[in-house]
């Protein structure tokens, strides 16, 4: 806010009599700036309208819904199996994590026990998804503030990871890897050695990225003290994941409510006290190092055995038999056309996704379709406090804040 | 499905809040479900948030579902979409997923809301409820008393009907001319 006193210190104000002492000179000349829904720095279809005083944001308002595809309604009309591809389109940066979270909830409703190897593979793909998501988030955040080299270093490793995922399930972004009670396929030959090679490369790149940015004067000046979100506010806004941990709240569902194979893995949970954009970046960078550590342990401990649960209700017939026997063909047809019955009940299985708590709340009243399919998407909770985080800051920092909380429009609007 | 929650704690909550709780469900669910009376719900949340040993202070999620949809066939009057008469009280169920940052346990609180009825907004307790309740209003048409800014969030303001209701058909598209104006976001151009 520029007041009369500020102006007076530089030159004599000619309207001295008309303006009260200490009044805001630009009070009636505020400007409304619209950012989005199509803007290169929002990385998705979000819209923010900011009211500016000079270049300071006085107030702002968010609008969402541009990518709304009625996912929750579709969940009520598709069979449980047919909904798996839709989960890819939520957070498309970490589709694997959504796949895992969804099928785990359905399995909980069915009461199916999953074999060890399957659990470890699912843990592995969740961690790969976390690394990809974090690389994107810190990369884009830095890119928006002008650090292009950093972004491209990360993107190269991200492409390498997608190549690994492609070997796993045949597609890069929209994976649809998991099945209820199993997986679309076992690990291909030589996957674990290739994963280890990638981890070596990734760790070297992470160190280089660290050197490029973490102590970089320009980066630190642009991000320290920007987008402050205190611990109390973050909890009140139900923020989760790295953004909550950057606000000095030590919660990680992987450690506090262990699921999958996290109980037998060793890792630290990075927490920072700054509550700002810089600390969100730091937490994400350190989490990637922890994910590398977890993936190394998984590569060592990966058990052998079946990947499918021993349950006739959900077992997809082998392709070999479908092509050669009439009974299996009928079974295959009925399985995919009619789906399997899920007993009445309800379950909510949240997991620590890259962005925060991601979970599906499914209510079943029997039959092959869900009665209610609620998707708890972390981005929705991250975008809501954005006006609070940017209030009183320059317009350029809005871009830094939006980038730091990693809003993915796919899961924001569902 | 196995209940992932200590049984004695369910009894403790039931006894402590016996005047607010209507019923408790522990079968076929992973977290205990407490049906709370609509008029006592704010008081219940405020108390269970800080109660020693319970401390369910984190609103993990807030949603609703159409538990008791009208069974009669759908009536369409051409322009908009008009649902037939509702079967009376308790058509919708509000669901609050609470999480304790102390014991890392989850409970699920449910509140029955009739068609056209209002339920208290929990925005004074959790700021996150603002957008969540707007979404519930958008999708189900449940109104929240005391909400600071209750309008549609995901759909256009010109939308007719509430799509997540069970009597709303899956393929009822609505197209609009032009996009939403900046005034509709609650910002005036000249200030």
Interface residues (C-beta under 8 A of the other chain):
Chain A: X28 X30 X32 X34 X47 X49 X51 X59 X61 X63 X64 X65 X68 X70 X72 X73 X74 X77 X108 X109 X111 X233 X235 X236 X237 X238 X249 X251 X256 X257 X343 X344 X345 X346 X347 X348 X349 X350 X357 X359 X361 X363 X371 X372 X374 X376 X380 X381 X384 X385 X413 X414
Chain B: X1 X28 X29 X30 X31 X33 X57 X58 X59 X60 X61 X63 X65 X66 X95 X97 X101 X104 X106 X108 X126 X127 X128 X130 X131 X132 X139 X153 X154 X155 X156 X163 X164 X170 X180 X182 X185 X186 X187 X189 X191
